[in-house]
Every structure is written in C-alpha cells, then in structure tokens.
Amino acid sequence: MIRITITQEPVNVRTGIKEGREWTRREQTAYVHNGHAFPQRFVISLGPTSQPYAPGDYSLDARSVVIGQYGELQFARNLHLVPDKTAKVA
C-alpha cells in the first residue's frame, strides 16, 4: 500500500494567464513513503472547491488510479486520499 503523509494544511494558490485565459491552481504539500530512506515531497492538486487534507497519514483511493489512452496504468490528475486507519500514531 502506498502511504502518503500530510504535515500541514496550508494550500498554495498559483494563478496566471495562458492563451488569454486566467487559471488558478491550488496545491498542498505531501510526502510519499515509497521504500526510500526518507519520504519524498510532492504536491497534490486540489479542485477549486476541495477542502485541504488535515495533517495525518493517508492511502490512495481507487479513484486515483486510471487507465490511460493507450491502456497504461496512470495516476489521475487529481489524487483522492483516504485516512489510513492502520498508520501508527506517534
């Protein structure tokens, strides 16, 4: 199982203009435990109305995995996390 840790709730909001259209991207920092000595930092994209994830341990929901255009396994553009009930509380 892939374990993901959220350490803070703040959401980073980025905005810009591309091809004459304004865009907004909301992101939250997370860390994936993937077998290395230390978890690796990455960002989770949040939808325009999605609430940020509370600090804690999560696992990937099945909606986070999709089949691509050519039949390859991929992660969805927006990940869905579920609280990891099996995680040890520090």
VENVENDA-V760730 format. One record per backbone hydrogen bond with DSSP energy under -0.5 kcal/mol. NH is the residue of the N-H (numbers start at 0). CO is the residue of the C=O. Records with the same first field share a line. If there is no record, write none. Layout:
# VENVENDA-V760730
NH=CO / CO
This chain:
# VENVENDA-V760730
2=0 / 32
3=57
4=30
5=55
6=4
11=26
12=10
13=11 / 24
15=22
17=20
20=17
22=15
24=13
25=45
26=11
27=43
29=41
30=4
31=39
32=2
33=31
39=31
41=29
43=27
44=42
45=25
49=46
55=5
57=3
58=81
59=1
60=79
63=60
64=61
65=73
67=65 / 71
70=67
73=65
75=63
78=76
81=58
83=56
84=82
86=83
